[in-house]
Amino acid sequence: MVRLLFTMFMWVTVARWLYAEVELSAPFLVPAVDSLLEVVQIPTHDQWPEEPLHAALSEARVYLDNPEALYSSVERRLAQRSYPEYGFDRF
């Protein structure tokens, strides 16, 4: 995990350095680079569409209102499995 964070930090540092070099060496390319960065930018959470969030919350609300529904769905899944290597025919 530390390696991943360090690698990400290094890539960000190199990318910022490259951008600064473009600003100094070829300032006429800055608008093109900015436009490209806007296209490939990952949206932040305030720009995400709300429909999937509302769908997930409404599904969670069903299980919060009736916890037995969640238990019965898990129980059905476990009933389909068998674990003979552990000495259980059915769980």
N, CA, C and O atoms as a printed pandas DataFrame, in Angstrom:
     atom_number atom_name residue_name chain_id  residue_number  x_coord  y_coord  z_coord
0              1         N          MET        A               1    0.817   -1.186    0.000
1              2        CA          MET        A               1    0.000    0.000    0.000
2              3         C          MET        A               1    0.865    1.256    0.000
3              4         O          MET        A               1    0.573    2.230   -0.695
4              5         N          VAL        A               2    1.929    1.214    0.790
5              6        CA          VAL        A               2    2.833    2.364    0.834
6              7         C          VAL        A               2    3.499    2.549   -0.522
7              8         O          VAL        A               2    3.701    3.671   -0.986
8              9         N          ARG        A               3    3.836    1.429   -1.146
9             10        CA          ARG        A               3    4.463    1.501   -2.472
10            11         C          ARG        A               3    3.522    2.137   -3.485
11            12         O          ARG        A               3    3.946    2.955   -4.303
12            13         N          LEU        A               4    2.246    1.765   -3.434
13            14        CA          LEU        A               4    1.258    2.336   -4.339
14            15         C          LEU        A               4    1.119    3.838   -4.116
15            16         O          LEU        A               4    1.114    4.612   -5.073
16            17         N          LEU        A               5    1.009    4.244   -2.870
17            18        CA          LEU        A               5    0.895    5.671   -2.568
18            19         C          LEU        A               5    2.135    6.438   -3.008
19            20         O          LEU        A               5    2.026    7.535   -3.555
20            21         N          PHE        A               6    3.311    5.867   -2.772
21            22        CA          PHE        A               6    4.547    6.519   -3.175
22            23         C          PHE        A               6    4.619    6.636   -4.697
23            24         O          PHE        A               6    5.025    7.669   -5.228
24            25         N          THR        A               7    4.221    5.568   -5.396
25            26        CA          THR        A               7    4.235    5.594   -6.860
26            27         C          THR        A               7    3.276    6.649   -7.397
27            28         O          THR        A               7    3.614    7.394   -8.318
28            29         N          MET        A               8    2.086    6.709   -6.823
29            30        CA          MET        A               8    1.120    7.722   -7.252
30            31         C          MET        A               8    1.659    9.126   -7.003
31            32         O          MET        A               8    1.512   10.009   -7.848
32            33         N          PHE        A               9    2.279    9.331   -5.855
33            34        CA          PHE        A               9    2.859   10.638   -5.532
34            35         C          PHE        A               9    3.949   11.012   -6.536
35            36         O          PHE        A               9    4.038   12.161   -6.967
36            37         N          MET        A              10    4.772   10.037   -6.902
37            38        CA          MET        A              10    5.842   10.316   -7.856
38            39         C          MET        A              10    5.278   10.659   -9.230
39            40         O          MET        A              10    5.775   11.581   -9.877
40            41         N          TRP        A              11    4.245    9.939   -9.698
41            42        CA          TRP        A              11    3.640   10.236  -10.997
42            43         C          TRP        A              11    3.018   11.629  -11.007
43            44         O          TRP        A              11    3.131   12.355  -11.995
44            45         N          VAL        A              12    2.367   12.000   -9.916
45            46        CA          VAL        A              12    1.784   13.342   -9.833
46            47         C          VAL        A              12    2.886   14.398   -9.869
47            48         O          VAL        A              12    2.753   15.425  -10.534
48            49         N          THR        A              13    3.960   14.138   -9.156
49            50        CA          THR        A              13    5.077   15.080   -9.139
50            51         C          THR        A              13    5.680   15.233  -10.534
51            52         O          THR        A              13    5.943   16.352  -10.976
52            53         N          VAL        A              14    5.899   14.127  -11.221
53            54        CA          VAL        A              14    6.467   14.177  -12.575
54            55         C          VAL        A              14    5.505   14.880  -13.527
55            56         O          VAL        A              14    5.937   15.671  -14.366
56            57         N          ALA        A              15    4.212   14.603  -13.410
57            58        CA          ALA        A              15    3.228   15.236  -14.291
58            59         C          ALA        A              15    3.176   16.749  -14.070
59            60         O          ALA        A              15    3.070   17.514  -15.028
60            61         N          ARG        A              16    3.250   17.174  -12.821
61            62        CA          ARG        A              16    3.259   18.622  -12.546
62            63         C          ARG        A              16    4.527   19.278  -13.083
63            64         O          ARG        A              16    4.494   20.405  -13.575
64            65         N          TRP        A              17    5.642   18.560  -12.982
65            66        CA          TRP        A              17    6.896   19.091  -13.520
66            67         C          TRP        A              17    6.801   19.231  -15.038
67            68         O          TRP        A              17    7.218   20.242  -15.602
68            69         N          LEU        A              18    6.245   18.201  -15.700
69            70        CA          LEU        A              18    6.084   18.274  -17.153
70            71         C          LEU        A              18    5.177   19.441  -17.558
71            72         O          LEU        A              18    5.453   20.132  -18.539
72            73         N          TYR        A              19    4.110   19.654  -16.814
73            74        CA          TYR        A              19    3.205   20.762  -17.112
74            75         C          TYR        A              19    3.926   22.105  -16.959
75            76         O          TYR        A              19    3.761   23.011  -17.776
76            77         N          ALA        A              20    4.722   22.213  -15.905
77            78        CA          ALA        A              20    5.487   23.449  -15.704
78            79         C          ALA        A              20    6.489   23.659  -16.834
79            80         O          ALA        A              20    6.696   24.791  -17.272
80            81         N          GLU        A              21    7.108   22.592  -17.307
81            82        CA          GLU        A              21    8.042   22.702  -18.423
82            83         C          GLU        A              21    7.333   23.131  -19.706
83            84         O          GLU        A              21    7.879   23.909  -20.487
84            85         N          VAL        A              22    6.117   22.623  -19.924
85            86        CA          VAL        A              22    5.350   23.034  -21.103
86            87         C          VAL        A              22    5.006   24.518  -20.989
87            88         O          VAL        A              22    5.071   25.247  -21.978
88            89         N          GLU        A              23    4.642   24.965  -19.793
89            90        CA          GLU        A              23    4.332   26.385  -19.594
90            91         C          GLU        A              23    5.528   27.274  -19.920
91            92         O          GLU        A              23    5.372   28.350  -20.497
92            93         N          LEU        A              24    6.728   26.817  -19.545
93            94        CA          LEU        A              24    7.927   27.622  -19.790
94            95         C          LEU        A              24    8.423   27.508  -21.229
95            96         O          LEU        A              24    8.796   28.507  -21.842
96            97         N          SER        A              25    8.425   26.292  -21.762
97            98        CA          SER        A              25    9.026   26.051  -23.080
98            99         C          SER        A              25    8.091   26.383  -24.243
99           100         O          SER        A              25    8.517   26.945  -25.251
100          101         N          ALA        A              26    6.821   26.032  -24.093
101          102        CA          ALA        A              26    5.876   26.216  -25.193
102          103         C          ALA        A              26    4.541   26.716  -24.636
103          104         O          ALA        A              26    3.580   25.951  -24.571
104          105         N          PRO        A              27    4.470   27.968  -24.240
105          106        CA          PRO        A              27    3.231   28.473  -23.637
106          107         C          PRO        A              27    2.023   28.419  -24.568
107          108         O          PRO        A              27    0.885   28.438  -24.098
108          109         N          PHE        A              28    2.249   28.352  -25.871
109          110        CA          PHE        A              28    1.138   28.264  -26.814
110          111         C          PHE        A              28    0.422   26.913  -26.727
111          112         O          PHE        A              28   -0.710   26.781  -27.193
112          113         N          LEU        A              29    1.082   25.903  -26.129
113          114        CA          LEU        A              29    0.463   24.580  -25.977
114          115         C          LEU        A              29   -0.390   24.449  -24.709
115          116         O          LEU        A              29   -1.123   23.473  -24.556
116          117         N          VAL        A              30   -0.298   25.415  -23.813
117          118        CA          VAL        A              30   -1.010   25.326  -22.537
118          119         C          VAL        A              30   -2.525   25.188  -22.730
119          120         O          VAL        A              30   -3.127   24.349  -22.060
120          121         N          PRO        A              31   -3.176   25.967  -23.612
121          122        CA          PRO        A              31   -4.626   25.762  -23.790
122          123         C          PRO        A              31   -4.977   24.368  -24.296
123          124         O          PRO        A              31   -5.987   23.798  -23.884
124          125         N          ALA        A              32   -4.163   23.819  -25.177
125          126        CA          ALA        A              32   -4.421   22.466  -25.681
126          127         C          ALA        A              32   -4.252   21.430  -24.572
127          128         O          ALA        A              32   -5.049   20.499  -24.461
128          129         N          VAL        A              33   -3.218   21.594  -23.757
129          130        CA          VAL        A              33   -2.986   20.666  -22.650
130          131         C          VAL        A              33   -4.116   20.777  -21.634
131          132         O          VAL        A              33   -4.592   19.765  -21.120
132          133         N          ASP        A              34   -4.546   22.005  -21.343
133          134        CA          ASP        A              34   -5.661   22.195  -20.405
134          135         C          ASP        A              34   -6.939   21.548  -20.926
135          136         O          ASP        A              34   -7.677   20.934  -20.156
136          137         N          SER        A              35   -7.208   21.677  -22.218
137          138        CA          SER        A              35   -8.395   21.048  -22.809
138          139         C          SER        A              35   -8.308   19.531  -22.715
139          140         O          SER        A              35   -9.298   18.868  -22.406
140          141         N          LEU        A              36   -7.136   18.984  -22.979
141          142        CA          LEU        A              36   -6.940   17.547  -22.871
142          143         C          LEU        A              36   -7.145   17.072  -21.434
143          144         O          LEU        A              36   -7.766   16.035  -21.202
144          145         N          LEU        A              37   -6.627   17.826  -20.478
145          146        CA          LEU        A              37   -6.781   17.450  -19.072
146          147         C          LEU        A              37   -8.239   17.496  -18.635
147          148         O          LEU        A              37   -8.656   16.690  -17.803
148          149         N          GLU        A              38   -9.015   18.419  -19.175
149          150        CA          GLU        A              38  -10.444   18.473  -18.850
150          151         C          GLU        A              38  -11.176   17.251  -19.373
151          152         O          GLU        A              38  -12.103   16.756  -18.733
152          153         N          VAL        A              39  -10.757   16.760  -20.546
153          154        CA          VAL        A              39  -11.422   15.595  -21.136
154          155         C          VAL        A              39  -11.123   14.336  -20.335
155          156         O          VAL        A              39  -12.027   13.530  -20.112
156          157         N          VAL        A              40   -9.891   14.145  -19.900
157          158        CA          VAL        A              40   -9.505   12.904  -19.221
158          159         C          VAL        A              40   -9.634   12.984  -17.706
159          160         O          VAL        A              40   -9.310   12.020  -17.012
160          161         N          GLN        A              41  -10.096   14.100  -17.186
161          162        CA          GLN        A              41  -10.206   14.272  -15.741
162          163         C          GLN        A              41  -11.271   13.350  -15.163
163          164         O          GLN        A              41  -12.358   13.217  -15.726
164          165         N          ILE        A              42  -10.958   12.718  -14.042
165          166        CA          ILE        A              42  -11.914   11.869  -13.331
166          167         C          ILE        A              42  -12.822   12.793  -12.524
167          168         O          ILE        A              42  -12.331   13.661  -11.801
168          169         N          PRO        A              43  -14.140   12.620  -12.638
169          170        CA          PRO        A              43  -15.041   13.522  -11.918
170          171         C          PRO        A              43  -14.984   13.297  -10.410
171          172         O          PRO        A              43  -14.829   12.170   -9.940
172          173         N          THR        A              44  -15.112   14.373   -9.676
173          174        CA          THR        A              44  -15.157   14.274   -8.217
174          175         C          THR        A              44  -16.565   13.884   -7.781
175          176         O          THR        A              44  -17.490   13.869   -8.594
176          177         N          HIS        A              45  -16.725   13.571   -6.512
177          178        CA          HIS        A              45  -18.005   13.041   -6.035
178          179         C          HIS        A              45  -19.155   14.029   -6.191
179          180         O          HIS        A              45  -20.310   13.608   -6.252
180          181         N          ASP        A              46  -18.879   15.317   -6.256
181          182        CA          ASP        A              46  -19.964   16.282   -6.425
182          183         C          ASP        A              46  -20.462   16.341   -7.872
183          184         O          ASP        A              46  -21.471   16.989   -8.150
184          185         N          GLN        A              47  -19.766   15.676   -8.790
185          186        CA          GLN        A              47  -20.162   15.652  -10.195
186          187         C          GLN        A              47  -20.762   14.308  -10.607
187          188         O          GLN        A              47  -21.141   14.139  -11.767
188          189         N          TRP        A              48  -20.856   13.352   -9.685
189          190        CA          TRP        A              48  -21.408   12.044  -10.004
190          191         C          TRP        A              48  -22.913   12.151  -10.207
191          192         O          TRP        A              48  -23.556   12.993   -9.580
192          193         N          PRO        A              49  -23.494   11.310  -11.078
193          194        CA          PRO        A              49  -24.948   11.307  -11.230
194          195         C          PRO        A              49  -25.609   10.754   -9.964
195          196         O          PRO        A              49  -25.064    9.871   -9.302
196          197         N          GLU        A              50  -26.776   11.281   -9.642
197          198        CA          GLU        A              50  -27.436   10.904   -8.390
198          199         C          GLU        A              50  -28.294    9.649   -8.503
199          200         O          GLU        A              50  -28.612    9.050   -7.476
200          201         N          GLU        A              51  -28.682    9.224   -9.705
201          202        CA          GLU        A              51  -29.591    8.095   -9.859
202          203         C          GLU        A              51  -29.027    6.795   -9.278
203          204         O          GLU        A              51  -29.748    6.110   -8.554
204          205         N          PRO        A              52  -27.761    6.420   -9.564
205          206        CA          PRO        A              52  -27.258    5.174   -8.967
206          207         C          PRO        A              52  -27.202    5.237   -7.443
207          208         O          PRO        A              52  -27.430    4.232   -6.770
208          209         N          LEU        A              53  -26.901    6.403   -6.905
209          210        CA          LEU        A              53  -26.853    6.550   -5.456
210          211         C          LEU        A              53  -28.237    6.351   -4.859
211          212         O          LEU        A              53  -28.387    5.649   -3.858
212          213         N          HIS        A              54  -29.250    6.963   -5.465
213          214        CA          HIS        A              54  -30.613    6.808   -4.963
214          215         C          HIS        A              54  -31.082    5.361   -5.080
215          216         O          HIS        A              54  -31.788    4.870   -4.199
216          217         N          ALA        A              55  -30.702    4.678   -6.146
217          218        CA          ALA        A              55  -31.077    3.273   -6.308
218          219         C          ALA        A              55  -30.438    2.412   -5.218
219          220         O          ALA        A              55  -31.098    1.540   -4.653
220          221         N          ALA        A              56  -29.165    2.649   -4.920
221          222        CA          ALA        A              56  -28.481    1.874   -3.882
222          223         C          ALA        A              56  -29.074    2.164   -2.511
223          224         O          ALA        A              56  -29.229    1.254   -1.697
224          225         N          LEU        A              57  -29.408    3.424   -2.250
225          226        CA          LEU        A              57  -30.007    3.770   -0.961
226          227         C          LEU        A              57  -31.393    3.161   -0.801
227          228         O          LEU        A              57  -31.754    2.713    0.287
228          229         N          SER        A              58  -32.165    3.143   -1.873
229          230        CA          SER        A              58  -33.503    2.554   -1.760
230          231         C          SER        A              58  -33.409    1.045   -1.537
231          232         O          SER        A              58  -34.224    0.477   -0.810
232          233         N          GLU        A              59  -32.419    0.387   -2.159
233          234        CA          GLU        A              59  -32.239   -1.043   -1.917
234          235         C          GLU        A              59  -31.787   -1.300   -0.485
235          236         O          GLU        A              59  -32.245   -2.250    0.150
236          237         N          ALA        A              60  -30.903   -0.469    0.022
237          238        CA          ALA        A              60  -30.453   -0.618    1.410
238          239         C          ALA        A              60  -31.603   -0.348    2.368
239          240         O          ALA        A              60  -31.695   -0.988    3.415
240          241         N          ARG        A              61  -32.480    0.589    2.025
241          242        CA          ARG        A              61  -33.620    0.914    2.872
242          243         C          ARG        A              61  -34.555   -0.293    3.005
243          244         O          ARG        A              61  -35.150   -0.496    4.063
244          245         N          VAL        A              62  -34.689   -1.096    1.942
245          246        CA          VAL        A              62  -35.522   -2.303    2.000
246          247         C          VAL        A              62  -34.981   -3.254    3.053
247          248         O          VAL        A              62  -35.743   -3.812    3.842
248          249         N          TYR        A              63  -33.674   -3.440    3.067
249          250        CA          TYR        A              63  -33.073   -4.358    4.033
250          251         C          TYR        A              63  -33.057   -3.787    5.442
251          252         O          TYR        A              63  -33.104   -4.543    6.413
252          253         N          LEU        A              64  -32.991   -2.463    5.571
253          254        CA          LEU        A              64  -33.056   -1.865    6.903
254          255         C          LEU        A              64  -34.469   -1.951    7.470
255          256         O          LEU        A              64  -34.643   -2.139    8.675
256          257         N          ASP        A              65  -35.475   -1.815    6.616
257          258        CA          ASP        A              65  -36.857   -1.918    7.077
258          259         C          ASP        A              65  -37.241   -3.355    7.400
259          260         O          ASP        A              65  -38.043   -3.596    8.302
260          261         N          ASN        A              66  -36.675   -4.310    6.670
261          262        CA          ASN        A              66  -37.003   -5.719    6.869
262          263         C          ASN        A              66  -35.720   -6.543    6.845
263          264         O          ASN        A              66  -35.373   -7.097    5.801
264          265         N          PRO        A              67  -35.002   -6.640    7.971
265          266        CA          PRO        A              67  -33.727   -7.373    7.985
266          267         C          PRO        A              67  -33.884   -8.852    7.684
267          268         O          PRO        A              67  -32.924   -9.499    7.266
268          269         N          GLU        A              68  -35.076   -9.403    7.887
269          270        CA          GLU        A              68  -35.291  -10.818    7.592
270          271         C          GLU        A              68  -35.151  -11.105    6.099
271          272         O          GLU        A              68  -34.792  -12.217    5.712
272          273         N          ALA        A              69  -35.433  -10.111    5.262
273          274        CA          ALA        A              69  -35.285  -10.292    3.815
274          275         C          ALA        A              69  -33.823  -10.548    3.459
275          276         O          ALA        A              69  -33.522  -11.407    2.630
276          277         N          LEU        A              70  -32.925   -9.807    4.081
277          278        CA          LEU        A              70  -31.495  -10.016    3.838
278          279         C          LEU        A              70  -31.067  -11.379    4.358
279          280         O          LEU        A              70  -30.336  -12.101    3.680
280          281         N          TYR        A              71  -31.517  -11.736    5.556
281          282        CA          TYR        A              71  -31.147  -13.017    6.137
282          283         C          TYR        A              71  -31.643  -14.169    5.281
283          284         O          TYR        A              71  -30.916  -15.138    5.064
284          285         N          SER        A              72  -32.883  -14.073    4.788
285          286        CA          SER        A              72  -33.420  -15.173    3.997
286          287         C          SER        A              72  -32.694  -15.309    2.667
287          288         O          SER        A              72  -32.516  -16.425    2.181
288          289         N          SER        A              73  -32.265  -14.184    2.057
289          290        CA          SER        A              73  -31.528  -14.288    0.797
290          291         C          SER        A              73  -30.151  -14.912    1.016
291          292         O          SER        A              73  -29.696  -15.699    0.186
292          293         N          VAL        A              74  -29.491  -14.579    2.108
293          294        CA          VAL        A              74  -28.196  -15.190    2.428
294          295         C          VAL        A              74  -28.388  -16.666    2.754
295          296         O          VAL        A              74  -27.596  -17.512    2.340
296          297         N          GLU        A              75  -29.453  -16.967    3.503
297          298        CA          GLU        A              75  -29.723  -18.355    3.860
298          299         C          GLU        A              75  -29.983  -19.209    2.620
299          300         O          GLU        A              75  -29.539  -20.355    2.557
300          301         N          ARG        A              76  -30.699  -18.661    1.632
301          302        CA          ARG        A              76  -30.929  -19.398    0.384
302          303         C          ARG        A              76  -29.628  -19.678   -0.343
303          304         O          ARG        A              76  -29.439  -20.768   -0.883
304          305         N          ARG        A              77  -28.731  -18.707   -0.364
305          306        CA          ARG        A              77  -27.422  -18.922   -1.021
306          307         C          ARG        A              77  -26.628  -20.012   -0.328
307          308         O          ARG        A              77  -26.045  -20.879   -0.978
308          309         N          LEU        A              78  -26.608  -19.962    0.999
309          310        CA          LEU        A              78  -25.837  -20.956    1.741
310          311         C          LEU        A              78  -26.449  -22.347    1.606
311          312         O          LEU        A              78  -25.727  -23.343    1.638
312          313         N          ALA        A              79  -27.753  -22.425    1.457
313          314        CA          ALA        A              79  -28.410  -23.718    1.313
314          315         C          ALA        A              79  -28.022  -24.391    0.002
315          316         O          ALA        A              79  -28.080  -25.616   -0.100
316          317         N          GLN        A              80  -27.634  -23.627   -0.984
317          318        CA          GLN        A              80  -27.249  -24.181   -2.277
318          319         C          GLN        A              80  -25.831  -24.753   -2.252
319          320         O          GLN        A              80  -25.457  -25.516   -3.143
320          321         N          ARG        A              81  -25.061  -24.401   -1.266
321          322        CA          ARG        A              81  -23.665  -24.846   -1.205
322          323         C          ARG        A              81  -23.533  -26.104   -0.361
323          324         O          ARG        A              81  -24.327  -26.344    0.548
324          325         N          SER        A              82  -22.543  -26.885   -0.666
325          326        CA          SER        A              82  -22.190  -28.021    0.184
326          327         C          SER        A              82  -20.680  -27.983    0.387
327          328         O          SER        A              82  -19.928  -27.540   -0.482
328          329         N          TYR        A              83  -20.260  -28.453    1.544
329          330        CA          TYR        A              83  -18.848  -28.420    1.903
330          331         C          TYR        A              83  -18.402  -29.805    2.364
331          332         O          TYR        A              83  -18.136  -30.002    3.549
332          333         N          PRO        A              84  -18.317  -30.777    1.433
333          334        CA          PRO        A              84  -17.945  -32.139    1.846
334          335         C          PRO        A              84  -16.519  -32.226    2.375
335          336         O          PRO        A              84  -16.224  -33.092    3.198
336          337         N          GLU        A              85  -15.635  -31.354    1.924
337          338        CA          GLU        A              85  -14.256  -31.421    2.396
338          339         C          GLU        A              85  -14.132  -31.056    3.876
339          340         O          GLU        A              85  -13.127  -31.365    4.516
340          341         N          TYR        A              86  -15.171  -30.391    4.419
341          342        CA          TYR        A              86  -15.162  -30.049    5.832
342          343         C          TYR        A              86  -16.109  -30.925    6.644
343          344         O          TYR        A              86  -16.303  -30.696    7.838
344          345         N          GLY        A              87  -16.693  -31.919    6.001
345          346        CA          GLY        A              87  -17.587  -32.822    6.690
346          347         C          GLY        A              87  -19.027  -32.351    6.742
347          348         O          GLY        A              87  -19.837  -32.919    7.475
348          349         N          PHE        A              88  -19.364  -31.305    5.963
349          350        CA          PHE        A              88  -20.731  -30.814    5.933
350          351         C          PHE        A              88  -21.350  -31.161    4.587
351          352         O          PHE        A              88  -20.812  -30.801    3.540
352          353         N          ASP        A              89  -22.475  -31.857    4.614
353          354        CA          ASP        A              89  -23.190  -32.108    3.381
354          355         C          ASP        A              89  -23.908  -30.849    2.929
355          356         O          ASP        A              89  -23.891  -30.495    1.751
356          357         N          ARG        A              90  -24.521  -30.198    3.860
357          358        CA          ARG        A              90  -25.201  -28.931    3.598
358          359         C          ARG        A              90  -24.866  -27.984    4.724
359          360         O          ARG        A              90  -24.744  -28.393    5.878
360          361         N          PHE        A              91  -24.720  -26.739    4.391
361          362        CA          PHE        A              91  -24.407  -25.755    5.420
362          363         C          PHE        A              91  -25.683  -25.235    6.008
363          364         O          PHE        A              91  -25.651  -24.388    6.900
